[in-house]
Amino acid sequence: MTSTTSVYQLVSCNGCGKQIHSSALACPGCGAPQPAAQLVTDKRILPAMLLCFFLGCFGIHRFYVGKVGTGILQLLTLGGLGIWALIDLIIIVVGSFTDSEGRKIKQWT
């Protein structure tokens, strides 16, 4: 007989203290919204910013965060003639850039 084990990371609800899954956006028990801390990626701002600054016209920063499709588009359009790359650089520096799963890149190093 084969058994499979699933590993779930449980955290305490901010509202009622009940154990809930770490990816829950709201507690199923009390309905309290949970912090978006688990929606932060393991990617870092500094490498993304440096890649965008030096190689932004080739979309390398988008490949770094897993956005392969738009990375290819930037590669083919030379970063939207530099405009798209400049906008991405600004978005990265202010901390609103996301990875391919929509998680914000918040940590510098």
All heavy atoms as an XYZ file, in Angstrom:
810
protein
N       0.846     -1.176      0.000
C       0.000      0.000      0.000
C       0.886      1.231      0.000
O       1.793      1.366      0.804
C      -0.896     -0.022      1.233
C      -1.815      1.133      1.317
S      -2.942      0.846      2.698
C      -3.777      2.350      2.680
N       0.617      2.129     -0.890
C       1.401      3.339     -1.016
C       0.632      4.499     -0.411
O      -0.549      4.672     -0.659
C       1.685      3.639     -2.498
O       2.268      2.486     -3.098
C       2.614      4.807     -2.636
N       1.342      5.313      0.361
C       0.695      6.493      0.927
C       1.434      7.734      0.456
O       2.642      7.735      0.301
C       0.696      6.439      2.455
O       2.016      6.512      2.937
N       0.682      8.750      0.218
C       1.273     10.022     -0.165
C       1.048     10.995      0.972
O       0.004     10.994      1.616
C       0.640     10.574     -1.456
O      -0.757     10.726     -1.248
C       0.898      9.632     -2.617
N       2.043     11.812      1.209
C       1.951     12.780      2.293
C       1.981     14.173      1.711
O       2.890     14.517      0.958
C       3.143     12.611      3.264
O       3.181     11.262      3.682
C       3.013     13.534      4.441
N       0.993     14.960      2.042
C       0.959     16.347      1.628
C       1.414     17.204      2.798
O       0.980     17.001      3.919
C      -0.456     16.768      1.224
O      -0.871     16.015      0.125
N       2.278     18.138      2.512
C       2.769     19.015      3.562
C       2.022     20.335      3.456
O       2.071     21.006      2.438
C       4.290     19.242      3.415
C       4.786     20.196      4.466
C       5.011     17.915      3.482
N       1.318     20.679      4.517
C       0.594     21.942      4.570
C       1.234     22.804      5.639
O       1.497     22.347      6.745
C      -0.879     21.715      4.916
C      -1.655     21.016      3.839
C      -1.959     19.672      3.932
C      -2.060     21.705      2.716
C      -2.669     19.029      2.935
C      -2.771     21.074      1.708
C      -3.071     19.739      1.832
O      -3.763     19.122      0.839
N       1.460     24.051      5.314
C       1.994     24.973      6.297
C       0.805     25.686      6.924
O       0.050     26.373      6.243
C       2.934     25.978      5.643
C       3.556     26.924      6.630
C       4.498     27.897      5.943
O       4.631     27.905      4.739
N       5.137     28.728      6.730
N       0.637     25.500      8.216
C      -0.473     26.113      8.928
C       0.008     27.331      9.687
O       1.111     27.358     10.220
C      -1.110     25.107      9.895
C      -1.723     23.865      9.248
C      -2.243     22.918     10.315
C      -2.839     24.249      8.295
N      -0.827     28.356      9.699
C      -0.568     29.574     10.454
C      -1.803     29.891     11.276
O      -2.878     29.345     11.043
C      -0.224     30.759      9.518
C       1.069     30.512      8.776
C      -1.340     31.031      8.537
N      -1.651     30.783     12.231
C      -2.790     31.193     13.057
C      -3.525     32.340     12.401
O      -2.910     33.257     11.850
C      -2.309     31.626     14.440
O      -1.732     30.541     15.118
N      -4.841     32.297     12.476
C      -5.678     33.373     11.949
C      -5.439     34.633     12.780
O      -5.320     34.569     14.002
C      -7.148     32.971     12.016
S      -8.300     34.325     11.687
N      -5.411     35.774     12.130
C      -5.233     37.041     12.838
C      -6.471     37.437     13.628
O      -6.373     38.199     14.583
C      -4.883     38.163     11.853
C      -3.497     38.011     11.302
O      -2.658     37.323     11.872
N      -3.241     38.644     10.178
N      -7.621     36.919     13.246
C      -8.859     37.290     13.928
C      -9.207     36.394     15.099
O      -9.392     36.850     16.218
N      -9.253     35.074     14.863
C      -9.722     34.159     15.908
C      -8.642     33.234     16.449
O      -8.848     32.563     17.456
C     -10.888     33.320     15.384
S     -10.433     32.192     14.036
N      -7.476     33.163     15.797
C      -6.395     32.318     16.272
C      -6.464     30.876     15.799
O      -5.593     30.078     16.104
N      -7.495     30.528     15.046
C      -7.656     29.167     14.524
C      -6.541     28.859     13.516
O      -6.068     29.746     12.807
C      -9.028     29.061     13.846
C      -9.332     27.715     13.246
C     -10.708     27.728     12.574
C     -10.940     26.423     11.847
N     -12.212     26.429     11.127
N      -6.111     27.599     13.446
C      -5.090     27.184     12.494
C      -5.703     27.110     11.092
O      -6.697     26.431     10.883
C      -4.522     25.819     12.883
C      -3.724     25.837     14.170
C      -2.418     26.574     14.002
O      -1.704     26.357     13.039
N      -2.119     27.470     14.921
N      -5.089     27.846     10.157
C      -5.552     27.858      8.771
C      -4.359     27.658      7.849
O      -3.206     27.799      8.268
C      -6.296     29.166      8.421
C      -5.382     30.382      8.586
C      -7.557     29.324      9.252
C      -5.969     31.671      8.091
N      -4.603     27.339      6.600
C      -3.540     27.160      5.614
C      -2.880     28.508      5.331
O      -3.541     29.540      5.297
C      -4.109     26.560      4.324
C      -3.050     26.087      3.383
N      -2.539     26.892      2.406
C      -2.399     24.909      3.292
C      -1.617     26.234      1.739
N      -1.522     25.013      2.269
N      -1.583     28.501      5.109
C      -0.829     29.740      4.915
C      -1.236     30.507      3.661
O      -1.025     31.709      3.575
C       0.666     29.449      4.865
O       0.959     28.595      3.778
N      -1.831     29.840      2.678
C      -2.226     30.531      1.448
C      -3.636     31.107      1.509
O      -4.086     31.732      0.548
C      -2.123     29.579      0.262
O      -3.054     28.528      0.404
N      -4.332     30.918      2.646
C      -5.708     31.408      2.766
C      -5.723     32.928      2.783
O      -4.947     33.564      3.494
C      -6.351     30.862      4.038
N      -6.593     33.515      1.977
C      -6.734     34.967      1.964
C      -7.639     35.452      3.080
O      -7.551     36.589      3.507
C      -7.263     35.430      0.609
C      -6.344     35.126     -0.581
C      -7.020     35.538     -1.884
C      -5.015     35.808     -0.419
N      -8.548     34.562      3.524
C      -9.453     34.874      4.632
C      -9.652     33.614      5.456
O      -9.566     32.495      4.946
C     -10.793     35.389      4.113
N      -9.926     33.782      6.740
C     -10.147     32.640      7.626
C     -11.504     32.022      7.310
O     -12.517     32.724      7.272
C     -10.099     33.106      9.077
S     -10.481     31.806     10.268
N     -11.567     30.707      7.095
C     -12.855     30.076      6.827
C     -13.759     30.067      8.050
O     -14.971     29.988      7.925
C     -12.501     28.650      6.404
C     -11.080     28.444      6.759
C     -10.456     29.776      6.972
N     -13.182     30.191      9.242
C     -13.973     30.179     10.462
C     -14.633     31.516     10.756
O     -15.843     31.611     10.936
N     -13.823     32.591     10.809
C     -14.361     33.897     11.201
C     -14.457     34.879     10.037
O     -15.065     35.931     10.153
C     -13.522     34.503     12.324
S     -11.860     34.987     11.824
N     -13.811     34.564      8.908
C     -13.883     35.429      7.737
C     -12.907     36.593      7.754
O     -12.928     37.446      6.870
N     -12.024     36.643      8.767
C     -11.069     37.745      8.865
C     -10.059     37.676      7.721
O      -9.490     36.617      7.461
C     -10.347     37.696     10.205
N      -9.816     38.801      7.034
C      -8.809     38.786      5.973
C      -7.418     38.589      6.569
O      -7.119     39.089      7.644
C      -8.950     40.164      5.327
C      -9.623     41.014      6.343
C     -10.440     40.104      7.200
N      -6.587     37.840      5.858
C      -5.234     37.559      6.328
C      -4.247     38.476      5.618
O      -4.503     38.943      4.516
C      -4.899     36.086      6.068
C      -5.846     35.127      6.760
C      -5.920     35.357      8.269
O      -4.900     35.304      8.936
N      -7.107     35.608      8.779
N      -3.108     38.748      6.243
C      -2.132     39.646      5.620
C      -1.599     39.074      4.321
O      -1.569     37.863      4.133
C      -1.031     39.768      6.670
C      -1.157     38.553      7.502
C      -2.627     38.205      7.496
N      -1.166     39.951      3.471
C      -0.669     39.537      2.161
C       0.799     39.138      2.211
O       1.455     39.096      1.190
C      -0.883     40.655      1.160
N       1.349     38.855      3.381
C       2.763     38.492      3.497
C       3.088     37.249      2.685
O       4.177     37.124      2.137
C       3.128     38.270      4.960
N       2.153     36.311      2.600
C       2.420     35.106      1.839
C       2.328     35.350      0.336
O       2.594     34.468     -0.447
C       1.482     33.960      2.258
C       0.027     34.225      2.042
C      -0.659     34.768      3.285
O      -0.037     35.268      4.187
N      -1.971     34.666      3.322
N       1.962     36.554     -0.062
C       1.867     36.874     -1.478
C       3.126     37.563     -1.988
O       3.115     38.199     -3.020
C       0.640     37.752     -1.735
C      -0.700     37.126     -1.377
C      -1.831     38.098     -1.638
C      -0.932     35.843     -2.133
N       4.229     37.453     -1.228
C       5.500     38.031     -1.620
C       6.374     36.916     -2.172
O       6.454     35.836     -1.610
C       6.182     38.723     -0.421
C       7.536     39.266     -0.821
C       5.312     39.843      0.109
N       7.039     37.181     -3.260
C       7.859     36.184     -3.934
C       9.240     36.056     -3.301
O       9.643     36.894     -2.502
C       7.997     36.548     -5.422
O       8.708     35.528     -6.085
C       8.708     37.863     -5.605
N       9.961     35.036     -3.704
C      11.337     34.874     -3.240
C      12.320     35.628     -4.130
O      13.507     35.677     -3.842
C      11.710     33.398     -3.184
C      11.622     32.718     -4.541
O      10.959     33.271     -5.439
O      12.202     31.633     -4.703
N      11.864     36.239     -5.214
C      12.713     37.059     -6.074
C      13.041     38.363     -5.352
O      12.319     38.793     -4.458
C      12.015     37.358     -7.405
C      11.614     36.136     -8.179
C      12.818     35.357     -8.625
C      12.384     34.153     -9.455
N      13.431     33.216     -9.655
N      14.117     39.026     -5.752
C      14.588     40.231     -5.087
C      14.558     41.433     -6.033
O      14.695     41.300     -7.250
C      16.006     40.035     -4.567
C      16.159     38.853     -3.629
C      15.502     39.151     -2.303
N      15.742     38.079     -1.342
C      14.793     37.306     -0.858
N      13.566     37.457     -1.259
N      15.067     36.377      0.027
N      14.390     42.621     -5.445
C      14.322     43.850     -6.227
C      15.667     44.188     -6.863
O      15.720     44.557     -8.032
C      13.842     45.032     -5.352
C      12.382     44.841     -4.958
C      14.015     46.360     -6.082
C      11.853     45.898     -4.005
N      16.758     44.075     -6.096
C      18.074     44.498     -6.599
C      18.472     43.779     -7.889
O      18.831     44.444     -8.868
C      19.143     44.337     -5.521
C      20.524     44.883     -5.877
C      20.462     46.378     -6.151
C      21.512     44.586     -4.765
N      18.421     42.445     -7.949
C      18.773     41.799     -9.228
C      17.820     42.190    -10.363
O      18.265     42.425    -11.494
C      18.673     40.305     -8.941
C      18.676     40.163     -7.468
C      18.175     41.454     -6.913
N      16.533     42.284    -10.057
C      15.570     42.667    -11.096
C      15.850     44.083    -11.588
O      15.794     44.357    -12.792
C      14.144     42.555    -10.570
N      16.183     44.994    -10.656
C      16.456     46.375    -11.025
C      17.728     46.469    -11.873
O      17.751     47.163    -12.894
C      16.594     47.248     -9.786
C      16.824     48.708    -10.109
S      17.276     49.686     -8.680
C      18.896     49.049     -8.341
N      18.787     45.762    -11.459
C      20.034     45.804    -12.220
C      19.872     45.186    -13.599
O      20.383     45.720    -14.592
C      21.149     45.101    -11.442
C      21.606     45.811    -10.165
C      22.602     44.951     -9.403
C      22.189     47.169    -10.480
N      19.149     44.071    -13.673
C      18.894     43.456    -14.974
C      18.086     44.389    -15.868
O      18.358     44.507    -17.069
C      18.172     42.122    -14.803
C      19.006     40.967    -14.265
C      18.108     39.792    -13.901
C      20.058     40.553    -15.271
N      17.109     45.064    -15.292
C      16.282     45.986    -16.069
C      17.095     47.199    -16.520
O      16.970     47.656    -17.647
C      15.068     46.421    -15.248
S      13.906     47.434    -16.169
N      17.947     47.708    -15.634
C      18.731     48.892    -15.965
C      19.730     48.598    -17.086
O      19.854     49.376    -18.029
C      19.463     49.412    -14.724
C      20.211     50.680    -14.961
C      19.549     51.894    -15.016
C      21.585     50.664    -15.149
C      20.239     53.075    -15.244
C      22.284     51.832    -15.377
C      21.612     53.045    -15.428
N      20.443     47.482    -16.967
C      21.491     47.189    -17.934
C      21.003     46.406    -19.155
O      21.544     46.580    -20.245
C      22.634     46.426    -17.256
C      23.417     47.278    -16.296
C      23.336     47.056    -14.939
C      24.212     48.321    -16.748
C      24.038     47.848    -14.053
C      24.923     49.112    -15.874
C      24.836     48.881    -14.511
N      20.010     45.546    -18.982
C      19.549     44.695    -20.079
C      18.041     44.794    -20.310
O      17.434     43.878    -20.860
C      19.938     43.231    -19.799
C      21.436     42.961    -19.633
C      21.667     41.561    -19.080
C      22.163     43.156    -20.938
N      17.449     45.895    -19.872
C      15.999     46.066    -19.962
C      15.455     46.003    -21.369
O      14.351     45.514    -21.604
N      16.224     46.475    -22.325
C      15.760     46.449    -23.713
C      15.645     45.031    -24.254
O      14.998     44.810    -25.269
C      16.696     47.265    -24.598
S      16.521     49.030    -24.326
N      16.262     44.079    -23.568
C      16.176     42.685    -23.985
C      15.189     41.898    -23.130
O      15.006     40.706    -23.343
C      17.557     42.025    -23.935
C      18.573     42.734    -24.784
C      19.617     43.418    -24.195
C      18.469     42.744    -26.164
C      20.545     44.084    -24.973
C      19.396     43.409    -26.946
C      20.444     44.092    -26.347
N      14.585     42.544    -22.127
C      13.575     41.898    -21.298
C      14.114     40.854    -20.334
O      13.353     40.027    -19.835
N      15.402     40.900    -20.036
C      16.024     39.880    -19.192
C      15.420     39.882    -17.786
O      15.255     38.827    -17.175
C      17.555     40.090    -19.135
C      18.160     40.072    -20.543
C      18.219     39.063    -18.231
C      17.905     38.810    -21.325
N      15.048     41.047    -17.281
C      14.446     41.130    -15.947
C      13.117     40.382    -15.899
O      12.752     39.816    -14.881
C      14.273     42.584    -15.526
C      13.392     43.382    -16.438
N      13.789     43.778    -17.699
C      12.128     43.837    -16.279
C      12.805     44.451    -18.281
N      11.781     44.499    -17.439
N      12.408     40.357    -16.993
C      11.140     39.623    -17.034
C      11.372     38.114    -17.054
O      10.614     37.362    -16.468
C      10.301     40.063    -18.227
C       9.755     41.458    -18.014
C       8.665     41.782    -19.012
N       7.976     42.982    -18.563
C       6.800     42.972    -17.966
N       6.181     41.837    -17.743
N       6.242     44.094    -17.581
N      12.434     37.671    -17.711
C      12.793     36.256    -17.643
C      13.167     35.887    -16.210
O      12.832     34.805    -15.739
C      13.954     35.934    -18.588
C      13.573     35.964    -20.051
C      13.955     37.027    -20.862
C      12.847     34.935    -20.619
C      13.611     37.066    -22.198
C      12.493     34.953    -21.962
C      12.880     36.026    -22.752
N      13.869     36.783    -15.501
C      14.284     36.539    -14.118
C      13.090     36.271    -13.201
O      13.136     35.397    -12.355
C      15.089     37.736    -13.598
C      15.325     37.725    -12.107
C      16.179     36.797    -11.521
C      14.694     38.647    -11.285
C      16.396     36.794    -10.155
C      14.902     38.652     -9.919
C      15.758     37.716     -9.359
O      15.960     37.710     -7.996
N      11.996     37.012    -13.383
C      10.828     36.830    -12.517
C       9.841     35.800    -13.063
O       8.798     35.565    -12.468
C      10.101     38.166    -12.245
C      11.002     39.136    -11.518
C       9.554     38.785    -13.512
N      10.158     35.177    -14.191
C       9.329     34.108    -14.725
C       8.300     34.538    -15.752
O       7.484     33.729    -16.185
N       8.333     35.781    -16.171
C       7.381     36.268    -17.181
C       7.992     36.072    -18.566
O       8.419     37.022    -19.224
C       7.056     37.741    -16.933
C       6.347     37.999    -15.628
C       6.067     39.484    -15.464
C       5.247     39.765    -14.237
N       4.971     41.198    -14.092
N       8.011     34.835    -19.007
C       8.698     34.473    -20.249
C       8.015     35.087    -21.471
O       8.686     35.606    -22.366
C       8.796     32.940    -20.385
C       9.460     32.553    -21.691
C       9.559     32.357    -19.205
N       6.704     35.057    -21.514
C       5.977     35.584    -22.676
C       6.249     37.059    -22.916
O       6.591     37.461    -24.036
N       6.126     37.869    -21.876
C       6.393     39.297    -22.052
C       7.892     39.562    -22.176
O       8.285     40.560    -22.772
C       5.795     40.127    -20.895
O       6.287     39.620    -19.654
C       4.286     40.089    -20.924
N       8.711     38.657    -21.649
C      10.154     38.781    -21.854
C      10.505     38.634    -23.321
O      11.323     39.386    -23.858
N       9.869     37.674    -23.978
C      10.095     37.480    -25.409
C       9.591     38.692    -26.196
O      10.250     39.157    -27.134
C       9.427     36.177    -25.896
C      10.153     34.971    -25.290
C       9.411     36.094    -27.415
C       9.464     33.643    -25.522
N       8.439     39.224    -25.803
C       7.923     40.425    -26.479
C       8.878     41.598    -26.330
O       9.116     42.347    -27.282
C       6.545     40.805    -25.936
C       5.381     39.952    -26.397
C       4.091     40.369    -25.684
C       5.199     40.074    -27.894
N       9.430     41.777    -25.119
C      10.398     42.863    -24.929
C      11.661     42.616    -25.739
O      12.252     43.552    -26.274
C      10.741     43.038    -23.453
C       9.733     43.877    -22.721
C      10.275     44.423    -21.409
O      11.363     44.089    -20.967
N       9.497     45.286    -20.802
N      12.064     41.374    -25.827
C      13.244     41.026    -26.613
C      13.031     41.382    -28.086
O      13.904     41.964    -28.731
C      13.549     39.536    -26.456
C      14.779     38.982    -27.158
C      16.043     39.629    -26.608
C      14.843     37.479    -26.982
N      11.853     41.073    -28.608
C      11.562     41.333    -30.019
C      11.343     42.811    -30.331
O      11.605     43.255    -31.448
C      10.335     40.526    -30.452
C      10.501     38.998    -30.440
C       9.174     38.333    -30.759
C      11.587     38.561    -31.396
N      10.861     43.583    -29.342
C      10.581     45.005    -29.578
C      11.634     45.922    -28.958
O      11.441     47.138    -28.913
C       9.205     45.379    -29.001
O       9.232     45.193    -27.586
C       8.096     44.564    -29.624
N      12.726     45.311    -28.488
C      13.782     46.063    -27.796
C      13.210     46.871    -26.634
O      13.468     48.062    -26.473
C      14.545     46.963    -28.766
C      15.370     46.237    -29.819
C      16.010     47.226    -30.773
C      16.416     45.340    -29.189
N      12.439     46.184    -25.827
C      11.864     46.815    -24.642
C      10.861     47.894    -24.992
O      10.724     48.885    -24.277
N      10.137     47.683    -26.053
C       9.192     48.706    -26.513
C       9.924     49.986    -26.853
O       9.497     51.077    -26.489
N      11.067     49.811    -27.554
C      11.980     50.917    -27.902
C      12.462     51.656    -26.652
O      12.690     52.859    -26.671
C      11.330     51.872    -28.904
C      10.975     51.250    -30.250
C      10.265     52.257    -31.142
C      12.201     50.685    -30.940
N      12.586     50.911    -25.562
C      13.119     51.471    -24.318
C      12.070     52.009    -23.374
O      12.319     52.141    -22.178
N      10.890     52.327    -23.900
C       9.838     52.915    -23.064
C       9.291     51.889    -22.086
O       9.139     52.164    -20.892
C       8.713     53.496    -23.947
C       9.268     54.639    -24.787
C       7.548     53.981    -23.092
C       8.347     55.119    -25.862
N       9.009     50.696    -22.560
C       8.488     49.620    -21.723
C       9.504     49.274    -20.633
O       9.162     49.090    -19.477
C       8.185     48.415    -22.598
C       7.425     47.291    -21.970
C       6.964     47.211    -20.689
C       7.034     46.082    -22.609
N       6.312     46.013    -20.494
C       6.350     45.311    -21.667
C       7.209     45.579    -23.888
C       5.846     44.041    -21.971
C       6.687     44.330    -24.180
C       6.011     43.580    -23.227
N      10.777     49.213    -21.004
C      11.831     48.895    -20.042
C      11.940     49.991    -18.982
O      12.137     49.702    -17.794
C      13.157     48.708    -20.755
N      11.811     51.254    -19.370
C      11.876     52.366    -18.422
C      10.701     52.314    -17.444
O      10.875     52.505    -16.232
C      11.879     53.703    -19.163
C      11.894     54.952    -18.291
C      13.165     55.012    -17.457
C      11.755     56.190    -19.157
N       9.532     52.023    -17.949
C       8.355     51.903    -17.086
C       8.541     50.739    -16.115
O       8.246     50.861    -14.921
C       7.070     51.741    -17.935
C       6.787     53.036    -18.686
C       5.881     51.334    -17.066
C       5.705     52.938    -19.735
N       9.055     49.610    -16.609
C       9.331     48.468    -15.734
C      10.331     48.843    -14.650
O      10.173     48.452    -13.491
C       9.862     47.279    -16.535
C       8.771     46.433    -17.150
O       7.578     46.708    -16.888
O       9.109     45.482    -17.885
N      11.361     49.602    -14.990
C      12.365     50.020    -14.012
C      11.727     50.833    -12.897
O      11.994     50.604    -11.715
C      13.483     50.810    -14.687
C      14.625     51.252    -13.784
C      15.364     50.049    -13.221
C      15.573     52.162    -14.548
N      10.856     51.747    -13.258
C      10.160     52.563    -12.254
C       9.273     51.684    -11.372
O       9.268     51.813    -10.147
C       9.341     53.676    -12.942
C      10.288     54.668    -13.625
C       8.430     54.387    -11.943
C       9.608     55.629    -14.569
N       8.553     50.766    -11.973
C       7.670     49.871    -11.217
C       8.478     48.980    -10.280
O       8.068     48.724     -9.142
C       6.792     49.039    -12.180
C       5.810     49.942    -12.914
C       6.050     47.946    -11.429
C       5.045     49.256    -14.032
N       9.648     48.531    -10.720
C      10.499     47.700     -9.869
C      10.989     48.503     -8.670
O      10.930     48.038     -7.530
C      11.693     47.134    -10.673
C      11.207     46.093    -11.683
C      12.738     46.528     -9.743
C      12.264     45.674    -12.699
N      11.464     49.715     -8.901
C      12.029     50.532     -7.821
C      10.981     50.893     -6.771
O      11.274     50.897     -5.573
C      12.697     51.802     -8.400
C      13.081     52.771     -7.305
C      13.927     51.412     -9.208
N       9.752     51.163     -7.174
C       8.719     51.520     -6.191
C       8.120     50.295     -5.508
O       7.341     50.425     -4.570
C       7.592     52.382     -6.806
C       8.137     53.693     -7.327
C       6.829     51.648     -7.862
N       8.498     49.093     -5.938
C       8.070     47.872     -5.260
C       6.730     47.318     -5.694
O       6.105     46.571     -4.951
N       6.285     47.641     -6.895
C       5.001     47.144     -7.378
C       5.141     46.070     -8.447
O       4.139     45.574     -8.961
C       4.174     48.303     -7.940
O       3.865     49.219     -6.924
N       6.356     45.707     -8.805
C       6.582     44.698     -9.846
C       6.234     43.321     -9.291
O       6.486     43.021     -8.131
C       8.042     44.744    -10.295
C       8.282     44.162    -11.658
C       7.807     44.788    -12.794
C       9.014     42.995    -11.813
C       8.035     44.270    -14.053
C       9.259     42.465    -13.068
C       8.764     43.104    -14.187
N       5.635     42.478    -10.109
C       5.216     41.149     -9.665
C       5.919     40.067    -10.477
O       6.397     40.321    -11.577
C       3.693     40.970     -9.813
O       3.331     41.157    -11.178
C       2.937     41.951     -8.931
N       5.937     38.861     -9.907
C       6.504     37.730    -10.637
C       5.416     37.094    -11.497
O       4.314     37.629    -11.622
C       7.149     36.723     -9.682
C       6.160     35.996     -8.790
O       4.950     36.243     -8.892
O       6.600     35.170     -7.986
N       5.714     35.943    -12.077
C       4.774     35.306    -12.993
C       3.509     34.812    -12.303
O       2.499     34.589    -12.955
C       5.449     34.135    -13.707
O       5.870     33.172    -12.756
N       3.550     34.652    -10.988
C       2.373     34.206    -10.241
C       1.618     35.359     -9.591
O       0.703     35.135     -8.800
C       2.805     33.180     -9.187
C       3.391     31.932     -9.802
C       3.914     30.963     -8.768
O       3.656     31.164     -7.562
O       4.570     30.006     -9.164
N       2.008     36.588     -9.897
C       1.327     37.761     -9.373
C       1.755     38.178     -7.980
O       1.145     39.047     -7.383
N       2.821     37.576     -7.457
C       3.311     37.933     -6.118
C       4.277     39.101     -6.227
O       5.169     39.113     -7.073
C       4.009     36.737     -5.468
C       3.063     35.550     -5.298
C       3.785     34.371     -4.739
N       4.843     33.967     -5.697
C       5.564     32.869     -5.577
N       5.388     32.067     -4.548
N       6.475     32.557     -6.474
N       4.115     40.104     -5.369
C       4.943     41.299     -5.429
C       6.369     41.019     -4.979
O       6.615     40.242     -4.083
C       4.360     42.403     -4.559
C       3.123     43.007     -5.161
C       2.730     44.266     -4.469
C       1.532     44.865     -5.191
N       1.170     46.148     -4.666
N       7.277     41.713     -5.652
C       8.703     41.634     -5.296
C       8.946     42.777     -4.321
O       8.941     43.944     -4.717
C       9.600     41.762     -6.551
C       9.236     40.666     -7.529
C      11.060     41.732     -6.179
C       9.938     40.790     -8.859
N       9.162     42.466     -3.051
C       9.263     43.482     -2.008
C      10.627     43.575     -1.341
O      10.958     44.588     -0.768
C       8.215     43.209     -0.909
C       6.804     43.487     -1.353
C       6.595     44.965     -1.473
C       5.142     45.309     -1.679
N       4.915     46.727     -1.779
N      11.451     42.525     -1.384
C      12.718     42.534     -0.672
C      13.851     42.929     -1.598
O      13.930     42.469     -2.729
C      12.991     41.154     -0.066
C      11.975     40.773      0.988
C      12.212     39.370      1.516
O      12.804     38.550      0.831
N      11.746     39.124      2.719
N      14.743     43.809     -1.096
C      15.853     44.291     -1.914
C      16.941     43.249     -2.073
O      17.466     43.070     -3.167
C      16.428     45.580     -1.325
C      15.635     46.770     -1.751
C      14.542     47.292     -1.131
C      15.830     47.546     -2.928
N      14.055     48.350     -1.845
C      14.837     48.537     -2.950
C      16.765     47.506     -3.953
C      14.742     49.482     -3.958
C      16.676     48.450     -4.964
C      15.668     49.420     -4.958
N      17.354     42.605     -0.979
C      18.444     41.622     -1.074
C      18.053     40.326     -0.424
O      17.170     40.234      0.357
C      19.735     42.139     -0.419
O      19.461     42.458      0.928
C      20.262     43.341     -1.154
